[in-house]
Amino acid sequence: MDDISTEWMVAAQMRLAQMEGVPFVVLRRGSMPSSTIILRVNLLNGSSRVLLQSRLDDERVWMPAGGRDPMPDIDADDAMRREAQFDPDAWLLEIEDKAGRIWFPGKVVT
């Protein structure tokens, strides 16, 4: 998937999630074709996962923001705000999924 733009990847994953009835929202579009993704997975129980897309050994991976995964929703709000300020070109996405699925390729690393 390295040659696919972030926009196309987001559209594809959004469609897959929505086909299963999982709400998936683009909060902010990135400004470059291959911008980083900041992903919030709302677990609908008062907590969320906030994950940052990264690369490790030439592989796409997801790293928890703020050191906790999951974290209380109020902390997730702060983490999203901080990460958005740090990378104004990033895509901000939110998924509501009780199962905690990220809907994107790549493993979560800590």
C-alpha distance (Angstrom), angle and dihedral (degrees) to the residues before:
residue distance angle dihedral
M1 . . .
D2 3.77 . .
D3 3.79 92.7 .
I4 3.81 94.5 50.6
S5 3.79 117.1 96.3
T6 3.78 118.9 -118.2
E7 3.80 89.3 -116.0
W8 3.81 92.3 58.4
M9 3.80 92.5 43.9
V10 3.80 91.6 50.8
A11 3.82 91.4 48.1
A12 3.81 91.9 50.2
Q13 3.80 95.3 47.5
M14 3.80 91.2 44.0
R15 3.79 90.1 54.6
L16 3.83 92.2 49.3
A17 3.80 92.1 50.1
Q18 3.79 93.6 45.7
M19 3.82 91.1 49.6
E20 3.81 85.9 63.0
G21 3.80 92.7 45.7
V22 3.81 94.9 -105.3
P23 3.83 113.2 143.0
F24 3.82 111.9 -124.6
V25 3.82 120.6 179.3
V26 3.78 133.2 -174.9
L27 3.80 104.4 -139.5
R28 3.81 93.7 179.9
R29 3.79 131.7 3.4
G30 3.77 117.4 -131.6
S31 3.76 118.0 -117.0
M32 3.80 99.8 -134.1
P33 3.80 130.5 56.9
S34 3.80 92.6 -114.0
S35 3.81 101.9 32.1
T36 3.79 122.1 156.8
I37 3.79 119.3 -97.3
I38 3.81 123.6 -129.6
L39 3.78 105.8 -164.0
R40 3.77 129.0 -166.0
V41 3.78 117.3 -167.2
N42 3.80 107.6 -165.8
L43 3.81 107.6 -152.7
L44 3.82 91.0 -162.6
N45 3.81 91.9 -128.7
G46 3.81 100.8 91.0
S47 3.78 94.2 -78.8
S48 3.79 137.3 85.1
R49 3.76 141.0 -170.5
V50 3.82 115.1 -126.6
L51 3.79 110.5 -165.0
L52 3.78 132.1 -178.7
Q53 3.76 121.6 -149.3
S54 3.78 112.9 -126.2
R55 3.79 142.7 152.2
L56 3.78 126.7 -108.7
D57 3.79 119.8 178.8
D58 3.82 90.3 -15.0
E59 3.82 91.2 -54.2
R60 3.80 128.5 114.5
V61 3.79 110.9 -113.1
W62 3.80 137.6 167.6
M63 3.79 122.9 -128.1
P64 3.81 124.1 -165.0
A65 3.80 113.9 -114.0
G66 3.77 116.9 -130.9
G67 3.78 95.3 15.1
R68 3.83 97.3 -88.2
D69 3.79 126.1 95.3
P70 2.96 111.3 -149.5
M71 3.79 107.5 17.6
P72 3.82 134.2 179.8
D73 3.80 112.7 -80.4
I74 3.80 92.9 -113.8
D75 3.82 89.7 56.5
A76 3.80 89.8 45.8
D77 3.83 89.2 55.2
D78 3.81 89.3 53.5
A79 3.81 93.0 45.4
M80 3.81 91.8 51.3
R81 3.81 91.2 48.8
R82 3.84 92.7 48.6
E83 3.79 94.4 46.9
A84 3.82 91.8 46.3
Q85 3.80 90.5 53.1
F86 3.81 91.4 47.0
D87 3.83 93.0 50.9
P88 3.81 110.5 27.2
D89 3.83 90.5 175.7
A90 3.83 94.4 58.5
W91 3.77 126.5 109.9
L92 3.83 112.9 -116.2
L93 3.79 113.6 -151.5
E94 3.78 134.8 175.6
I95 3.77 127.5 -162.7
E96 3.80 125.1 -175.9
D97 3.78 105.9 -146.8
K98 3.81 124.8 147.0
A99 3.81 88.5 -160.7
G100 3.83 91.0 59.8
R101 3.81 95.0 -127.7
I102 3.79 115.5 164.1
W103 3.84 95.2 -154.3
F104 3.82 92.5 -146.9
P105 3.78 131.2 96.6
G106 3.77 116.6 -98.8
K107 3.76 135.7 68.1
V108 3.79 126.6 -98.3
V109 3.81 111.4 -110.7
T110 3.76 127.4 -169.1
